[in-house]
Amino acid sequence: MVFPVSAALLDALVLSVVSREDTYGYKITQEIRDAMEMSESTLYPVLRRLMKSEFLTSYDQEYLGRNRRYYKITDKGVEQLKNYREEWLIYMDKINSLISDQIDKEDNQ
């Protein structure tokens, strides 16, 4: 993606993925990659930040003889995700309006 990605957008994406079900880091990365490039090395600082802010908790569960760390959204995280979604809709409408307006002007020339 050619557009820069902010920390807030990464937080919103991770919270959105985890809000669907408790999940682990690799799976979170794969789901976000459907929308944009993201490496696991980018993800883990985001997860730590979200846990420090008490938006996520984690627990370990055995999987194929190894422990896998799962992340779960908290009530505080659900509220933050709601705020991100509201802000995203406003942001998206403003950007779409500017871009669409410019495309319409170019089409009419």
C-alpha positions, 0 to 999 in steps of 0.5 A: 500500500502506498499510503502510510499506516498510523498506529491508530489504524493498526490498533483499530485493525487488530482490535477488529480482528480480535473482536470476532474471536480470541485468536493468536498472532500469526492468524491476526497478521494473516487476516490483516494482510487481506487488507494491507501488508503487515509483518509479524514483527510489526504486529507484536509491538501493537499487541503489547501496546493494546495490552498495556492500554488494557484493550486486550488480554492474553492467555496461553493454550496448548496446540499440537504440544506447544503453547500458543498465546491467544489474545482476547478483547476486553470491555475497554477494548470493545469501547475503543473499537467502537470509537475507532469505527465511528472515527473511521466512518467520518474519516472515510466519508471525508476522504471519499468526498475529496477523491470522488469530487476530484474524479468527477471534475476530471471526468467532466473535462 
